[in-house]
Amino acid sequence: MALREIRIMGDPILEKVSKPVKMMTPRTKELIGDMLETMYENMGVGLAAPQVGVLKRIVVIDTSLEEEPNPIVLINPEIIEADGEQTGEEGCLSLPGKAGQVTRPNHVKVRALDINMEPFELEGEELLARAVCHECDHLDGILYPTKVEGELHDVTAPEDEESEETEDGEEAENGTEA
Ligand code: ZN
């Protein structure tokens, strides 16, 4: 496995529509391993293939934060149910140091293929639902600033933060970028 370079907003590849994966190949497996490694290295909760410059419908997600790692791989994901609503801070590894308020469904059900190209369904709420929506948007070339209410704002890098101090009672930004 290897770290891959994360594309930053302004790179035209981030606005393209990714293509479905037709079959699993050693190269695609390697890509998925690299995506997971790159996501963990950058403390993200999700990463989509176009963010590492590959226009394939693959996303990786792990919303376990400080708990046991729980990597989720979604190939050709389709959101088949979405309900409820949540409004909260969202970030993206392709927009380092920025965040903004985005409203997403509070609950989603997604149908996808796993790494063996077997279909499965996954349900998620709150952060997981947000991450699924955010990552699926990447596959259609959509970046979250198009959905931000108000303006994007700067966030302080976790290592620069005063211990346990958060602004206006907001949750710490650590590990919420996708
Ligand atoms: Zn993102």
Backbone and ligand atoms as CSV (ligand in chain L), in Angstrom:
chain,resi,resn,atom,element,x,y,z
A,1,MET,N,N,0.846,-1.193,0.000
A,1,MET,CA,C,0.000,0.000,0.000
A,1,MET,C,C,0.877,1.237,0.000
A,2,ALA,N,N,0.278,2.280,-0.445
A,2,ALA,CA,C,1.036,3.528,-0.538
A,2,ALA,C,C,0.093,4.711,-0.364
A,3,LEU,N,N,0.656,5.794,0.113
A,3,LEU,CA,C,-0.140,7.019,0.214
A,3,LEU,C,C,-0.310,7.616,-1.169
A,4,ARG,N,N,-1.466,8.173,-1.408
A,4,ARG,CA,C,-1.700,8.853,-2.685
A,4,ARG,C,C,-1.884,10.342,-2.430
A,5,GLU,N,N,-1.585,11.098,-3.454
A,5,GLU,CA,C,-1.718,12.551,-3.339
A,5,GLU,C,C,-3.199,12.932,-3.416
A,6,ILE,N,N,-3.636,13.745,-2.469
A,6,ILE,CA,C,-5.035,14.180,-2.461
A,6,ILE,C,C,-5.186,15.425,-3.330
A,7,ARG,N,N,-6.142,15.347,-4.264
A,7,ARG,CA,C,-6.399,16.486,-5.139
A,7,ARG,C,C,-7.154,17.564,-4.369
A,8,ILE,N,N,-6.789,18.791,-4.636
A,8,ILE,CA,C,-7.343,19.936,-3.921
A,8,ILE,C,C,-8.324,20.682,-4.821
A,9,MET,N,N,-9.353,21.259,-4.212
A,9,MET,CA,C,-10.386,21.964,-4.977
A,9,MET,C,C,-9.747,22.944,-5.953
A,10,GLY,N,N,-10.252,22.933,-7.171
A,10,GLY,CA,C,-9.633,23.697,-8.250
A,10,GLY,C,C,-9.089,22.737,-9.291
A,11,ASP,N,N,-8.792,21.515,-8.835
A,11,ASP,CA,C,-8.373,20.458,-9.767
A,11,ASP,C,C,-9.619,19.977,-10.510
A,12,PRO,N,N,-9.610,20.078,-11.861
A,12,PRO,CA,C,-10.833,19.759,-12.613
A,12,PRO,C,C,-11.331,18.332,-12.408
A,13,ILE,N,N,-10.452,17.404,-12.024
A,13,ILE,CA,C,-10.883,16.009,-11.861
A,13,ILE,C,C,-11.950,15.884,-10.771
A,14,LEU,N,N,-11.915,16.799,-9.808
A,14,LEU,CA,C,-12.888,16.737,-8.701
A,14,LEU,C,C,-14.302,17.096,-9.146
A,15,GLU,N,N,-14.432,17.650,-10.345
A,15,GLU,CA,C,-15.768,18.050,-10.813
A,15,GLU,C,C,-16.281,17.118,-11.899
A,16,LYS,N,N,-15.575,16.014,-12.111
A,16,LYS,CA,C,-16.007,15.063,-13.135
A,16,LYS,C,C,-16.846,13.956,-12.520
A,17,VAL,N,N,-17.649,13.311,-13.358
A,17,VAL,CA,C,-18.475,12.188,-12.909
A,17,VAL,C,C,-17.656,10.905,-13.066
A,18,SER,N,N,-17.571,10.132,-11.986
A,18,SER,CA,C,-16.778,8.897,-12.006
A,18,SER,C,C,-17.551,7.759,-12.671
A,19,LYS,N,N,-16.795,6.780,-13.166
A,19,LYS,CA,C,-17.395,5.650,-13.883
A,19,LYS,C,C,-17.563,4.437,-12.965
A,20,PRO,N,N,-18.628,3.666,-13.198
A,20,PRO,CA,C,-18.826,2.463,-12.381
A,20,PRO,C,C,-17.674,1.474,-12.543
A,21,VAL,N,N,-17.413,0.716,-11.491
A,21,VAL,CA,C,-16.410,-0.353,-11.534
A,21,VAL,C,C,-17.100,-1.586,-12.107
A,22,LYS,N,N,-16.520,-2.168,-13.157
A,22,LYS,CA,C,-17.149,-3.335,-13.796
A,22,LYS,C,C,-16.633,-4.642,-13.227
A,23,MET,N,N,-15.360,-4.683,-12.898
A,23,MET,CA,C,-14.804,-5.901,-12.299
A,23,MET,C,C,-13.663,-5.542,-11.358
A,24,MET,N,N,-13.429,-6.421,-10.393
A,24,MET,CA,C,-12.341,-6.187,-9.447
A,24,MET,C,C,-11.040,-6.680,-10.080
A,25,THR,N,N,-10.026,-5.864,-10.026
A,25,THR,CA,C,-8.718,-6.241,-10.561
A,25,THR,C,C,-7.682,-6.000,-9.458
A,26,PRO,N,N,-6.510,-6.581,-9.590
A,26,PRO,CA,C,-5.458,-6.311,-8.591
A,26,PRO,C,C,-5.170,-4.816,-8.462
A,27,ARG,N,N,-5.265,-4.107,-9.576
A,27,ARG,CA,C,-4.991,-2.681,-9.557
A,27,ARG,C,C,-6.047,-1.917,-8.759
A,28,THR,N,N,-7.297,-2.339,-8.918
A,28,THR,CA,C,-8.377,-1.674,-8.176
A,28,THR,C,C,-8.268,-1.997,-6.690
A,29,LYS,N,N,-7.897,-3.257,-6.382
A,29,LYS,CA,C,-7.689,-3.627,-4.970
A,29,LYS,C,C,-6.594,-2.770,-4.346
A,30,GLU,N,N,-5.546,-2.568,-5.109
A,30,GLU,CA,C,-4.436,-1.747,-4.618
A,30,GLU,C,C,-4.907,-0.310,-4.387
A,31,LEU,N,N,-5.710,0.190,-5.309
A,31,LEU,CA,C,-6.263,1.540,-5.169
A,31,LEU,C,C,-7.051,1.658,-3.861
A,32,ILE,N,N,-7.899,0.662,-3.588
A,32,ILE,CA,C,-8.730,0.703,-2.375
A,32,ILE,C,C,-7.845,0.693,-1.119
A,33,GLY,N,N,-6.817,-0.161,-1.112
A,33,GLY,CA,C,-5.886,-0.191,0.022
A,33,GLY,C,C,-5.193,1.152,0.203
A,34,ASP,N,N,-4.809,1.741,-0.903
A,34,ASP,CA,C,-4.133,3.046,-0.845
A,34,ASP,C,C,-5.085,4.133,-0.352
A,35,MET,N,N,-6.351,4.042,-0.794
A,35,MET,CA,C,-7.335,5.045,-0.359
A,35,MET,C,C,-7.539,4.976,1.154
A,36,LEU,N,N,-7.635,3.744,1.681
A,36,LEU,CA,C,-7.801,3.595,3.135
A,36,LEU,C,C,-6.596,4.179,3.868
A,37,GLU,N,N,-5.413,3.825,3.389
A,37,GLU,CA,C,-4.198,4.312,4.046
A,37,GLU,C,C,-4.133,5.840,3.997
A,38,THR,N,N,-4.493,6.402,2.866
A,38,THR,CA,C,-4.447,7.858,2.688
A,38,THR,C,C,-5.480,8.538,3.581
A,39,MET,N,N,-6.666,7.930,3.683
A,39,MET,CA,C,-7.709,8.490,4.558
A,39,MET,C,C,-7.238,8.500,6.017
A,40,TYR,N,N,-6.707,7.356,6.483
A,40,TYR,CA,C,-6.273,7.280,7.888
A,40,TYR,C,C,-5.110,8.235,8.155
A,41,GLU,N,N,-4.174,8.295,7.237
A,41,GLU,CA,C,-3.007,9.164,7.413
A,41,GLU,C,C,-3.431,10.627,7.581
A,42,ASN,N,N,-4.497,11.002,6.857
A,42,ASN,CA,C,-4.952,12.394,6.889
A,42,ASN,C,C,-6.090,12.622,7.876
A,43,MET,N,N,-6.385,11.602,8.678
A,43,MET,CA,C,-7.425,11.683,9.698
A,43,MET,C,C,-8.775,12.088,9.121
A,44,GLY,N,N,-9.068,11.556,7.948
A,44,GLY,CA,C,-10.377,11.795,7.355
A,44,GLY,C,C,-11.351,10.710,7.781
A,45,VAL,N,N,-12.644,10.992,7.614
A,45,VAL,CA,C,-13.646,9.963,7.874
A,45,VAL,C,C,-14.138,9.343,6.566
A,46,GLY,N,N,-13.634,9.847,5.451
A,46,GLY,CA,C,-14.022,9.272,4.168
A,46,GLY,C,C,-13.135,9.813,3.068
A,47,LEU,N,N,-13.100,9.059,1.981
A,47,LEU,CA,C,-12.307,9.479,0.827
A,47,LEU,C,C,-12.919,8.823,-0.407
A,48,ALA,N,N,-13.038,9.587,-1.476
A,48,ALA,CA,C,-13.591,9.069,-2.727
A,48,ALA,C,C,-12.464,8.994,-3.763
A,49,ALA,N,N,-12.557,8.011,-4.666
A,49,ALA,CA,C,-11.468,7.784,-5.628
A,49,ALA,C,C,-11.085,9.040,-6.425
A,50,PRO,N,N,-12.058,9.862,-6.857
A,50,PRO,CA,C,-11.617,11.054,-7.611
A,50,PRO,C,C,-10.727,11.983,-6.791
A,51,GLN,N,N,-10.818,11.896,-5.455
A,51,GLN,CA,C,-9.940,12.732,-4.624
A,51,GLN,C,C,-8.478,12.313,-4.721
A,52,VAL,N,N,-8.241,11.080,-5.199
A,52,VAL,CA,C,-6.853,10.694,-5.456
A,52,VAL,C,C,-6.622,10.571,-6.963
A,53,GLY,N,N,-7.493,11.217,-7.734
A,53,GLY,CA,C,-7.257,11.342,-9.170
A,53,GLY,C,C,-7.733,10.171,-10.012
A,54,VAL,N,N,-8.604,9.320,-9.449
A,54,VAL,CA,C,-9.087,8.151,-10.195
A,54,VAL,C,C,-10.610,8.258,-10.326
A,55,LEU,N,N,-11.100,8.302,-11.570
A,55,LEU,CA,C,-12.544,8.498,-11.784
A,55,LEU,C,C,-13.293,7.177,-11.774
A,56,LYS,N,N,-13.259,6.515,-10.629
A,56,LYS,CA,C,-14.009,5.269,-10.426
A,56,LYS,C,C,-14.946,5.469,-9.252
A,57,ARG,N,N,-16.096,4.783,-9.322
A,57,ARG,CA,C,-17.110,4.956,-8.272
A,57,ARG,C,C,-16.756,4.087,-7.059
A,58,ILE,N,N,-15.772,4.543,-6.314
A,58,ILE,CA,C,-15.315,3.842,-5.112
A,58,ILE,C,C,-15.171,4.874,-3.998
A,59,VAL,N,N,-15.713,4.538,-2.814
A,59,VAL,CA,C,-15.456,5.378,-1.651
A,59,VAL,C,C,-15.052,4.508,-0.471
A,60,VAL,N,N,-14.260,5.076,0.399
A,60,VAL,CA,C,-13.937,4.430,1.673
A,60,VAL,C,C,-14.379,5.378,2.783
A,61,ILE,N,N,-14.872,4.784,3.859
A,61,ILE,CA,C,-15.398,5.557,4.982
A,61,ILE,C,C,-14.987,4.861,6.273
A,62,ASP,N,N,-14.651,5.653,7.275
A,62,ASP,CA,C,-14.516,5.102,8.626
A,62,ASP,C,C,-14.884,6.201,9.603
A,63,THR,N,N,-16.047,6.055,10.216
A,63,THR,CA,C,-16.523,7.082,11.147
A,63,THR,C,C,-16.316,6.661,12.595
A,64,SER,N,N,-15.460,5.646,12.811
A,64,SER,CA,C,-15.280,5.172,14.187
A,64,SER,C,C,-14.455,6.148,15.037
A,65,LEU,N,N,-13.778,7.103,14.376
A,65,LEU,CA,C,-12.949,8.090,15.072
A,65,LEU,C,C,-11.993,7.417,16.052
A,66,GLU,N,N,-12.119,7.675,17.347
A,66,GLU,CA,C,-11.121,7.138,18.278
A,66,GLU,C,C,-11.352,5.676,18.655
A,67,GLU,N,N,-12.488,5.107,18.232
A,67,GLU,CA,C,-12.750,3.716,18.597
A,67,GLU,C,C,-12.019,2.769,17.653
A,68,GLU,N,N,-12.303,1.473,17.777
A,68,GLU,CA,C,-11.699,0.467,16.890
A,68,GLU,C,C,-11.954,0.848,15.433
A,69,PRO,N,N,-10.942,0.771,14.575
A,69,PRO,CA,C,-11.177,1.100,13.167
A,69,PRO,C,C,-12.268,0.208,12.563
A,70,ASN,N,N,-13.094,0.806,11.718
A,70,ASN,CA,C,-14.172,0.077,11.069
A,70,ASN,C,C,-14.275,0.535,9.617
A,71,PRO,N,N,-13.305,0.084,8.792
A,71,PRO,CA,C,-13.288,0.559,7.405
A,71,PRO,C,C,-14.467,0.019,6.604
A,72,ILE,N,N,-15.102,0.904,5.848
A,72,ILE,CA,C,-16.207,0.533,4.966
A,72,ILE,C,C,-15.788,0.883,3.546
A,73,VAL,N,N,-15.938,-0.080,2.641
A,73,VAL,CA,C,-15.637,0.156,1.225
A,73,VAL,C,C,-16.942,0.051,0.456
A,74,LEU,N,N,-17.270,1.076,-0.286
A,74,LEU,CA,C,-18.487,1.081,-1.106
A,74,LEU,C,C,-18.084,1.232,-2.566
A,75,ILE,N,N,-18.446,0.234,-3.369
A,75,ILE,CA,C,-18.175,0.289,-4.809
A,75,ILE,C,C,-19.506,0.479,-5.519
A,76,ASN,N,N,-19.538,1.406,-6.453
A,76,ASN,CA,C,-20.774,1.768,-7.187
A,76,ASN,C,C,-21.942,2.030,-6.225
A,77,PRO,N,N,-21.727,2.840,-5.187
A,77,PRO,CA,C,-22.801,3.039,-4.201
A,77,PRO,C,C,-23.979,3.812,-4.777
A,78,GLU,N,N,-25.154,3.441,-4.290
A,78,GLU,CA,C,-26.383,4.159,-4.661
A,78,GLU,C,C,-27.172,4.369,-3.385
A,79,ILE,N,N,-27.538,5.589,-3.125
A,79,ILE,CA,C,-28.382,5.867,-1.949
A,79,ILE,C,C,-29.825,5.525,-2.326
A,80,ILE,N,N,-30.390,4.546,-1.634
A,80,ILE,CA,C,-31.732,4.087,-2.003
A,80,ILE,C,C,-32.798,4.576,-1.028
A,81,GLU,N,N,-32.387,5.077,0.115
A,81,GLU,CA,C,-33.331,5.687,1.051
A,81,GLU,C,C,-32.611,6.813,1.766
A,82,ALA,N,N,-33.314,7.894,1.977
A,82,ALA,CA,C,-32.756,9.012,2.743
A,82,ALA,C,C,-33.893,9.690,3.466
A,83,ASP,N,N,-33.763,9.853,4.762
A,83,ASP,CA,C,-34.791,10.584,5.487
A,83,ASP,C,C,-34.212,11.307,6.701
A,84,GLY,N,N,-35.040,12.148,7.258
A,84,GLY,CA,C,-34.587,12.969,8.373
A,84,GLY,C,C,-33.673,14.074,7.878
A,85,GLU,N,N,-33.169,14.833,8.818
A,85,GLU,CA,C,-32.341,15.978,8.465
A,85,GLU,C,C,-31.348,16.254,9.581
A,86,GLN,N,N,-30.142,16.612,9.204
A,86,GLN,CA,C,-29.150,17.057,10.182
A,86,GLN,C,C,-28.402,18.224,9.561
A,87,THR,N,N,-28.118,19.204,10.385
A,87,THR,CA,C,-27.340,20.350,9.924
A,87,THR,C,C,-26.108,20.431,10.796
A,88,GLY,N,N,-24.957,20.446,10.162
A,88,GLY,CA,C,-23.745,20.491,10.969
A,88,GLY,C,C,-22.532,20.843,10.130
A,89,GLU,N,N,-21.422,20.904,10.820
A,89,GLU,CA,C,-20.157,21.258,10.203
A,89,GLU,C,C,-19.651,20.133,9.319
A,90,GLU,N,N,-19.194,20.504,8.155
A,90,GLU,CA,C,-18.630,19.506,7.255
A,90,GLU,C,C,-17.301,20.013,6.732
A,91,GLY,N,N,-16.380,19.080,6.544
A,91,GLY,CA,C,-15.087,19.429,5.975
A,91,GLY,C,C,-14.756,18.426,4.890
A,92,CYS,N,N,-13.646,18.646,4.207
A,92,CYS,CA,C,-13.267,17.771,3.105
A,92,CYS,C,C,-11.753,17.785,2.979
A,93,LEU,N,N,-11.162,16.620,2.764
A,93,LEU,CA,C,-9.703,16.562,2.621
A,93,LEU,C,C,-9.237,17.321,1.378
A,94,SER,N,N,-10.153,17.583,0.442
A,94,SER,CA,C,-9.797,18.343,-0.751
A,94,SER,C,C,-9.911,19.852,-0.533
A,95,LEU,N,N,-10.370,20.247,0.656
A,95,LEU,CA,C,-10.411,21.672,1.028
A,95,LEU,C,C,-9.797,21.804,2.411
A,96,PRO,N,N,-8.499,21.582,2.516
A,96,PRO,CA,C,-7.885,21.557,3.844
A,96,PRO,C,C,-8.071,22.887,4.576
A,97,GLY,N,N,-8.358,22.764,5.872
A,97,GLY,CA,C,-8.454,23.957,6.710
A,97,GLY,C,C,-9.759,24.710,6.599
A,98,LYS,N,N,-10.743,24.143,5.887
A,98,LYS,CA,C,-12.030,24.826,5.719
A,98,LYS,C,C,-13.161,23.951,6.258
A,99,ALA,N,N,-14.249,24.597,6.616
A,99,ALA,CA,C,-15.461,23.876,7.016
A,99,ALA,C,C,-16.655,24.772,6.760
A,100,GLY,N,N,-17.822,24.143,6.737
A,100,GLY,CA,C,-19.049,24.914,6.542
A,100,GLY,C,C,-20.250,24.093,6.960
A,101,GLN,N,N,-21.350,24.789,7.169
A,101,GLN,CA,C,-22.594,24.148,7.600
A,101,GLN,C,C,-23.299,23.529,6.393
A,102,VAL,N,N,-23.616,22.254,6.516
A,102,VAL,CA,C,-24.339,21.577,5.431
A,102,VAL,C,C,-25.476,20.771,6.052
A,103,THR,N,N,-26.640,20.824,5.417
A,103,THR,CA,C,-27.767,19.998,5.839
A,103,THR,C,C,-27.789,18.730,4.988
A,104,ARG,N,N,-27.855,17.613,5.673
A,104,ARG,CA,C,-27.880,16.291,5.005
A,104,ARG,C,C,-29.006,15.472,5.615
A,105,PRO,N,N,-29.394,14.376,4.960
A,105,PRO,CA,C,-30.332,13.452,5.617
A,105,PRO,C,C,-29.704,12.888,6.888
A,106,ASN,N,N,-30.526,12.623,7.878
A,106,ASN,CA,C,-29.981,12.058,9.118
A,106,ASN,C,C,-29.827,10.547,9.038
A,107,HIS,N,N,-30.502,9.952,8.073
A,107,HIS,CA,C,-30.471,8.493,7.922
A,107,HIS,C,C,-30.441,8.166,6.431
A,108,VAL,N,N,-29.536,7.285,6.050
A,108,VAL,CA,C,-29.538,6.820,4.653
A,108,VAL,C,C,-29.365,5.309,4.614
A,109,LYS,N,N,-29.880,4.752,3.537
A,109,LYS,CA,C,-29.588,3.352,3.231
A,109,LYS,C,C,-28.908,3.373,1.861
A,110,VAL,N,N,-27.798,2.656,1.777
A,110,VAL,CA,C,-27.032,2.663,0.533
A,110,VAL,C,C,-26.843,1.223,0.055
A,111,ARG,N,N,-26.954,1.047,-1.255
A,111,ARG,CA,C,-26.680,-0.256,-1.857
A,111,ARG,C,C,-25.355,-0.119,-2.606
A,112,ALA,N,N,-24.488,-1.109,-2.427
A,112,ALA,CA,C,-23.163,-1.025,-3.051
A,112,ALA,C,C,-22.614,-2.430,-3.256
A,113,LEU,N,N,-21.456,-2.498,-3.891
A,113,LEU,CA,C,-20.723,-3.761,-3.996
A,113,LEU,C,C,-19.560,-3.703,-3.015
A,114,ASP,N,N,-19.219,-4.865,-2.455
A,114,ASP,CA,C,-18.047,-4.907,-1.580
A,114,ASP,C,C,-16.803,-5.228,-2.418
A,115,ILE,N,N,-15.683,-5.445,-1.733
A,115,ILE,CA,C,-14.418,-5.612,-2.455
A,115,ILE,C,C,-14.389,-6.901,-3.294
A,116,ASN,N,N,-15.313,-7.817,-2.986
A,116,ASN,CA,C,-15.464,-9.032,-3.810
A,116,ASN,C,C,-16.557,-8.874,-4.866
A,117,MET,N,N,-17.024,-7.655,-5.039
A,117,MET,CA,C,-18.083,-7.322,-6.005
A,117,MET,C,C,-19.403,-8.008,-5.658
A,118,GLU,N,N,-19.588,-8.264,-4.360
A,118,GLU,CA,C,-20.858,-8.813,-3.875
A,118,GLU,C,C,-21.731,-7.649,-3.398
A,119,PRO,N,N,-23.000,-7.660,-3.811
A,119,PRO,CA,C,-23.877,-6.568,-3.372
A,119,PRO,C,C,-24.202,-6.640,-1.883
A,120,PHE,N,N,-24.333,-5.497,-1.262
A,120,PHE,CA,C,-24.777,-5.431,0.126
A,120,PHE,C,C,-25.447,-4.087,0.356
A,121,GLU,N,N,-26.138,-3.997,1.476
A,121,GLU,CA,C,-26.769,-2.742,1.848
A,121,GLU,C,C,-26.237,-2.298,3.194
A,122,LEU,N,N,-26.151,-1.006,3.353
A,122,LEU,CA,C,-25.637,-0.435,4.595
A,122,LEU,C,C,-26.569,0.695,5.009
A,123,GLU,N,N,-26.891,0.724,6.292
A,123,GLU,CA,C,-27.690,1.825,6.814
A,123,GLU,C,C,-26.838,2.632,7.762
A,124,GLY,N,N,-27.032,3.923,7.759
A,124,GLY,CA,C,-26.262,4.751,8.668
A,124,GLY,C,C,-27.031,5.977,9.102
A,125,GLU,N,N,-26.663,6.471,10.258
A,125,GLU,CA,C,-27.262,7.694,10.792
A,125,GLU,C,C,-26.166,8.677,11.137
A,126,GLU,N,N,-26.587,9.912,11.325
A,126,GLU,CA,C,-25.717,10.973,11.800
A,126,GLU,C,C,-24.416,11.054,11.006
A,127,LEU,N,N,-23.243,10.918,11.666
A,127,LEU,CA,C,-21.981,11.125,10.946
A,127,LEU,C,C,-21.826,10.146,9.776
A,128,LEU,N,N,-22.236,8.899,9.966
A,128,LEU,CA,C,-22.096,7.925,8.870
A,128,LEU,C,C,-22.985,8.323,7.687
A,129,ALA,N,N,-24.218,8.754,7.958
A,129,ALA,CA,C,-25.114,9.194,6.883
A,129,ALA,C,C,-24.511,10.399,6.156
A,130,ARG,N,N,-23.962,11.322,6.941
A,130,ARG,CA,C,-23.331,12.513,6.350
A,130,ARG,C,C,-22.152,12.109,5.460
A,131,ALA,N,N,-21.329,11.191,5.964
A,131,ALA,CA,C,-20.145,10.768,5.198
A,131,ALA,C,C,-20.555,10.064,3.896
A,132,VAL,N,N,-21.577,9.208,3.979
A,132,VAL,CA,C,-22.032,8.505,2.766
A,132,VAL,C,C,-22.491,9.528,1.722
A,133,CYS,N,N,-23.293,10.509,2.145
A,133,CYS,CA,C,-23.798,11.530,1.205
A,133,CYS,C,C,-22.652,12.344,0.616
A,134,HIS,N,N,-21.740,12.755,1.485
A,134,HIS,CA,C,-20.604,13.576,1.054
A,134,HIS,C,C,-19.753,12.822,0.025
A,135,GLU,N,N,-19.458,11.542,0.318
A,135,GLU,CA,C,-18.593,10.763,-0.581
A,135,GLU,C,C,-19.309,10.433,-1.892
A,136,CYS,N,N,-20.600,10.104,-1.813
A,136,CYS,CA,C,-21.343,9.814,-3.053
A,136,CYS,C,C,-21.395,11.059,-3.933
A,137,ASP,N,N,-21.512,12.233,-3.321
A,137,ASP,CA,C,-21.465,13.477,-4.097
A,137,ASP,C,C,-20.154,13.588,-4.881
A,138,HIS,N,N,-19.043,13.207,-4.247
A,138,HIS,CA,C,-17.744,13.279,-4.942
A,138,HIS,C,C,-17.781,12.473,-6.243
A,139,LEU,N,N,-18.500,11.354,-6.237
A,139,LEU,CA,C,-18.534,10.495,-7.431
A,139,LEU,C,C,-19.286,11.161,-8.575
A,140,ASP,N,N,-20.103,12.160,-8.229
A,140,ASP,CA,C,-20.823,12.919,-9.263
A,140,ASP,C,C,-20.202,14.294,-9.477
A,141,GLY,N,N,-19.002,14.468,-8.959
A,141,GLY,CA,C,-18.279,15.724,-9.185
A,141,GLY,C,C,-18.791,16.896,-8.359
A,142,ILE,N,N,-19.494,16.575,-7.266
A,142,ILE,CA,C,-20.072,17.632,-6.427
A,142,ILE,C,C,-19.244,17.794,-5.157
A,143,LEU,N,N,-18.815,19.025,-4.904
A,143,LEU,CA,C,-18.066,19.326,-3.684
A,143,LEU,C,C,-18.993,20.063,-2.711
A,144,TYR,N,N,-18.774,19.844,-1.418
A,144,TYR,CA,C,-19.742,20.356,-0.445
A,144,TYR,C,C,-19.929,21.867,-0.424
A,145,PRO,N,N,-18.943,22.697,-0.876
A,145,PRO,CA,C,-19.224,24.145,-0.842
A,145,PRO,C,C,-20.472,24.543,-1.632
A,146,THR,N,N,-20.877,23.740,-2.632
A,146,THR,CA,C,-22.106,24.076,-3.360
A,146,THR,C,C,-23.331,23.915,-2.468
A,147,LYS,N,N,-23.174,23.228,-1.326
A,147,LYS,CA,C,-24.306,22.985,-0.428
A,147,LYS,C,C,-24.177,23.722,0.895
A,148,VAL,N,N,-23.129,24.507,1.028
A,148,VAL,CA,C,-22.902,25.181,2.308
A,148,VAL,C,C,-23.906,26.305,2.525
A,149,GLU,N,N,-24.438,26.343,3.741
A,149,GLU,CA,C,-25.324,27.431,4.148
A,149,GLU,C,C,-24.450,28.501,4.798
A,150,GLY,N,N,-24.537,29.687,4.290
A,150,GLY,CA,C,-23.646,30.729,4.791
A,150,GLY,C,C,-22.310,30.612,4.075
A,151,GLU,N,N,-21.228,30.809,4.818
A,151,GLU,CA,C,-19.921,30.825,4.174
A,151,GLU,C,C,-18.994,29.769,4.748
A,152,LEU,N,N,-18.071,29.372,3.920
A,152,LEU,CA,C,-16.993,28.505,4.401
A,152,LEU,C,C,-16.175,29.304,5.412
A,153,HIS,N,N,-15.670,28.615,6.401
A,153,HIS,CA,C,-14.787,29.331,7.324
A,153,HIS,C,C,-13.534,28.496,7.581
A,154,ASP,N,N,-12.556,29.164,8.134
A,154,ASP,CA,C,-11.287,28.495,8.419
A,154,ASP,C,C,-11.406,27.694,9.709
A,155,VAL,N,N,-10.756,26.547,9.720
A,155,VAL,CA,C,-10.684,25.800,10.975
A,155,VAL,C,C,-9.224,25.697,11.377
A,156,THR,N,N,-9.026,25.650,12.673
A,156,THR,CA,C,-7.670,25.551,13.199
A,156,THR,C,C,-7.235,24.100,13.133
A,157,ALA,N,N,-6.039,23.872,12.701
A,157,ALA,CA,C,-5.532,22.506,12.677
A,157,ALA,C,C,-5.499,21.974,14.102
A,158,PRO,N,N,-5.876,20.691,14.292
A,158,PRO,CA,C,-5.957,20.141,15.649
A,158,PRO,C,C,-4.686,20.348,16.471
A,159,GLU,N,N,-3.541,20.230,15.827
A,159,GLU,CA,C,-2.288,20.324,16.591
A,159,GLU,C,C,-2.017,21.744,17.088
A,160,ASP,N,N,-2.731,22.745,16.463
A,160,ASP,CA,C,-2.539,24.120,16.902
A,160,ASP,C,C,-3.540,24.548,17.969
A,161,GLU,N,N,-4.522,23.674,18.224
A,161,GLU,CA,C,-5.576,24.063,19.151
A,161,GLU,C,C,-5.098,24.049,20.599
A,162,GLU,N,N,-5.608,25.006,21.342
A,162,GLU,CA,C,-5.407,24.958,22.783
A,162,GLU,C,C,-6.142,23.734,23.293
A,163,SER,N,N,-5.603,23.125,24.355
A,163,SER,CA,C,-6.211,21.891,24.815
A,163,SER,C,C,-7.679,22.080,25.188
A,164,GLU,N,N,-8.508,21.233,24.622
A,164,GLU,CA,C,-9.938,21.145,24.936
A,164,GLU,C,C,-10.731,22.429,24.701
A,165,GLU,N,N,-10.117,23.406,24.074
A,165,GLU,CA,C,-10.866,24.630,23.836
A,165,GLU,C,C,-11.579,24.535,22.500
A,166,THR,N,N,-12.853,24.788,22.510
A,166,THR,CA,C,-13.585,24.820,21.245
A,166,THR,C,C,-14.344,26.124,21.161
A,167,GLU,N,N,-14.532,26.571,19.947
A,167,GLU,CA,C,-15.199,27.836,19.716
A,167,GLU,C,C,-16.709,27.684,19.861
A,168,ASP,N,N,-17.322,28.512,20.624
A,168,ASP,CA,C,-18.787,28.551,20.737
A,168,ASP,C,C,-19.389,27.169,21.006
A,169,GLY,N,N,-18.676,26.346,21.690
A,169,GLY,CA,C,-19.208,25.029,22.006
A,169,GLY,C,C,-19.321,24.086,20.822
A,170,GLU,N,N,-18.716,24.443,19.714
A,170,GLU,CA,C,-18.746,23.532,18.569
A,170,GLU,C,C,-17.888,22.301,18.849
A,171,GLU,N,N,-18.223,21.250,18.166
A,171,GLU,CA,C,-17.408,20.049,18.324
A,171,GLU,C,C,-16.039,20.288,17.710
A,172,ALA,N,N,-15.043,19.648,18.250
A,172,ALA,CA,C,-13.696,19.763,17.687
A,172,ALA,C,C,-13.721,19.266,16.250
A,173,GLU,N,N,-12.869,19.879,15.421
A,173,GLU,CA,C,-12.906,19.559,13.989
A,173,GLU,C,C,-12.109,18.307,13.651
A,174,ASN,N,N,-11.364,17.843,14.577
A,174,ASN,CA,C,-10.508,16.683,14.328
A,174,ASN,C,C,-11.290,15.504,13.770
A,175,GLY,N,N,-10.835,15.000,12.635
A,175,GLY,CA,C,-11.434,13.779,12.126
A,175,GLY,C,C,-12.808,13.922,11.515
A,176,THR,N,N,-13.176,15.105,11.075
A,176,THR,CA,C,-14.476,15.225,10.416
A,176,THR,C,C,-14.336,15.549,8.945
A,177,GLU,N,N,-13.134,15.533,8.440
A,177,GLU,CA,C,-12.956,15.839,7.025
A,177,GLU,C,C,-13.165,14.581,6.197
A,178,ALA,N,N,-13.783,14.777,5.055
A,178,ALA,CA,C,-14.065,13.638,4.198
A,178,ALA,C,C,-13.777,14.023,2.755
L,1,ZN,ZN,ZN,-14.752,15.386,0.467
